[in-house]
Amino acid sequence: MKKRGLVISLLVLLAVITSGFTYAFWASSVVGNDTDVTGTVNIGSGEAVTVSMTVNETTTAGQILVPAGFEVDPGEVDAVTVSFTVKWNDDAALDGIADATVAALVSNIQVDGVANPYSLVTITPSVSNPTTIALNATVTFSFVITLTEPANATQYTAVAGLPITFDINFSVTPA
């Protein structure tokens, strides 16, 4: 009878520990926020420009990026939006060209210098991003950064509390 009581006590203790671990799983996580972070990119002669971006507490007001559905504490958000203003500058090489195709390609996603561990970071271009630009015109590109829920503690520790970095290559191709 004493063994049965001991087994039940151990099972209850295990349940409490497991639920506490699940709650704490995202207690410290990748930093970020849901406000826009804006940068300016100037392109001349239709040449590509690559911008490197770091999402951490210095660029995002100290809020914390967590997977969707895990926003528990104040300041935790499930998405970070970054925006870039792109201007196609006039120069002598562009005489007679009025419009061009403009594109932005995200690459080199890393978490604390490691290439997107377990593919947990997703950077999605806004559906409203432009596809054309006029000479001397300004357009805005936006990207939404989200996290996928890690499957286990190993994946969690690969991203928890670490800065996310990525490159965006903006290019203009004259028509």
C-alpha positions as CSV (number, residue, x, y, z in Angstrom):
1,M,0.0,0.0,0.0
2,K,2.9,2.4,0.8
3,K,4.4,1.7,-2.6
4,R,1.1,2.6,-4.3
5,G,1.0,5.9,-2.5
6,L,4.7,6.6,-3.4
7,V,4.0,5.9,-7.1
8,I,1.0,8.2,-7.1
9,S,3.0,11.0,-5.3
10,L,5.8,10.7,-7.8
11,L,3.4,10.8,-10.8
12,V,1.7,14.0,-9.4
13,L,5.2,15.5,-8.8
14,L,6.2,14.7,-12.4
15,A,3.0,16.3,-13.7
16,V,3.7,19.5,-11.8
17,I,7.3,19.7,-13.0
18,T,6.3,19.0,-16.6
19,S,3.6,21.7,-16.6
20,G,6.0,24.2,-15.0
21,F,8.6,23.4,-17.7
22,T,6.1,23.9,-20.5
23,Y,5.1,27.3,-19.1
24,A,8.7,28.4,-18.7
25,F,9.6,27.2,-22.2
26,W,9.3,30.7,-23.6
27,A,10.1,32.6,-20.5
28,S,13.2,34.0,-22.1
29,S,13.1,34.1,-25.9
30,V,14.3,35.9,-29.0
31,V,13.9,39.7,-28.6
32,G,11.9,41.8,-31.0
33,N,8.7,43.8,-31.2
34,D,5.6,44.5,-33.2
35,T,6.3,48.1,-34.2
36,D,7.9,49.1,-37.5
37,V,11.6,49.5,-37.8
38,T,12.4,51.7,-40.7
39,G,15.5,52.1,-42.8
40,T,16.3,54.1,-46.0
41,V,18.0,52.5,-49.0
42,N,19.2,54.6,-52.0
43,I,19.8,52.9,-55.3
44,G,21.6,54.6,-58.2
45,S,22.3,53.3,-61.7
46,G,20.0,50.4,-61.0
47,E,22.6,48.5,-59.1
48,A,21.7,46.1,-56.3
49,V,22.1,47.2,-52.7
50,T,22.3,44.7,-49.8
51,V,21.1,45.8,-46.3
52,S,21.9,43.8,-43.2
53,M,19.4,44.0,-40.3
54,T,19.7,42.8,-36.7
55,V,16.5,42.3,-34.6
56,N,17.3,42.7,-30.9
57,E,16.3,44.9,-28.0
58,T,18.2,47.9,-29.3
59,T,16.3,48.1,-32.5
60,T,12.9,47.0,-31.1
61,A,12.3,48.8,-27.8
62,G,13.0,45.7,-25.7
63,Q,9.9,43.7,-26.5
64,I,10.2,39.9,-26.8
65,L,9.4,37.9,-30.0
66,V,7.7,34.5,-29.2
67,P,5.8,32.0,-31.4
68,A,2.2,32.7,-32.0
69,G,0.0,31.7,-29.1
70,F,2.8,32.1,-26.5
71,E,2.4,35.8,-25.7
72,V,1.8,35.6,-22.0
73,D,3.7,38.5,-20.4
74,P,3.4,42.2,-21.3
75,G,5.8,43.0,-24.1
76,E,5.7,39.6,-25.7
77,V,4.7,39.7,-29.4
78,D,4.2,37.1,-32.1
79,A,5.6,39.2,-35.0
80,V,8.1,41.9,-35.7
81,T,7.6,44.2,-38.8
82,V,10.5,45.9,-40.4
83,S,10.2,48.4,-43.2
84,F,12.6,49.9,-45.7
85,T,12.1,53.0,-47.8
86,V,13.8,52.5,-51.2
87,K,14.6,55.4,-53.5
88,W,15.8,55.0,-57.1
89,N,18.2,58.0,-57.5
90,D,18.8,59.8,-60.8
91,D,22.2,59.8,-62.3
92,A,23.8,60.2,-65.8
93,A,23.7,56.5,-66.4
94,L,19.9,56.6,-66.2
95,D,19.0,59.2,-68.8
96,G,15.9,58.3,-70.7
97,I,14.8,55.6,-68.3
98,A,11.5,56.2,-66.5
99,D,10.4,53.0,-64.9
100,A,12.0,49.8,-63.5
101,T,11.2,46.6,-61.8
102,V,12.1,46.6,-58.1
103,A,12.6,43.6,-55.9
104,A,13.8,42.6,-52.5
105,L,15.2,39.2,-51.6
106,V,15.8,38.0,-48.0
107,S,18.8,35.9,-47.4
108,N,21.4,34.8,-44.8
109,I,18.9,34.4,-41.9
110,Q,20.9,33.7,-38.7
111,V,20.3,33.5,-35.0
112,D,23.4,34.6,-33.0
113,G,25.6,33.9,-36.0
114,V,24.2,30.4,-36.7
115,A,22.3,29.8,-40.0
116,N,18.6,29.8,-39.1
117,P,18.7,26.9,-36.6
118,Y,16.0,24.3,-37.2
119,S,14.3,26.8,-39.6
120,L,12.5,28.4,-36.7
121,V,12.8,32.0,-38.0
122,T,10.5,33.0,-40.9
123,I,10.8,36.4,-42.7
124,T,7.8,37.0,-45.0
125,P,7.6,39.9,-47.5
126,S,4.4,41.9,-47.3
127,V,1.9,41.2,-50.1
128,S,1.7,45.0,-50.6
129,N,5.4,45.3,-51.4
130,P,5.9,47.1,-54.7
131,T,7.1,45.5,-58.0
132,T,7.9,48.7,-59.9
133,I,9.6,52.0,-59.2
134,A,9.9,55.3,-61.1
135,L,13.1,57.2,-61.4
136,N,13.5,59.5,-58.3
137,A,10.5,57.8,-56.7
138,T,10.4,56.3,-53.2
139,V,8.6,53.0,-52.4
140,T,8.4,51.1,-49.1
141,F,9.1,47.4,-48.5
142,S,7.9,45.6,-45.3
143,F,8.8,42.2,-43.9
144,V,7.2,40.3,-41.0
145,I,9.5,38.2,-38.8
146,T,7.9,35.3,-36.9
147,L,9.1,32.2,-35.0
148,T,7.9,28.6,-35.2
149,E,7.4,26.8,-31.9
150,P,10.5,24.7,-31.2
151,A,9.8,20.9,-31.0
152,N,12.1,20.4,-28.0
153,A,14.4,22.0,-25.5
154,T,17.4,21.7,-27.9
155,Q,15.7,23.7,-30.6
156,Y,14.5,26.2,-27.9
157,T,18.0,26.9,-26.6
158,A,19.2,27.5,-30.2
159,V,17.0,30.7,-30.4
160,A,16.0,31.8,-26.9
161,G,17.2,35.3,-26.1
162,L,19.5,35.5,-29.1
163,P,19.5,38.3,-31.9
164,I,18.2,37.5,-35.3
165,T,20.2,38.8,-38.3
166,F,19.4,38.7,-42.0
167,D,20.2,40.4,-45.3
168,I,17.8,42.0,-47.8
169,N,19.1,42.5,-51.3
170,F,17.2,45.4,-53.1
171,S,17.6,45.5,-56.8
172,V,16.2,47.7,-59.6
173,T,16.1,46.5,-63.2
174,P,15.5,49.2,-65.7
175,A,12.7,48.3,-68.2
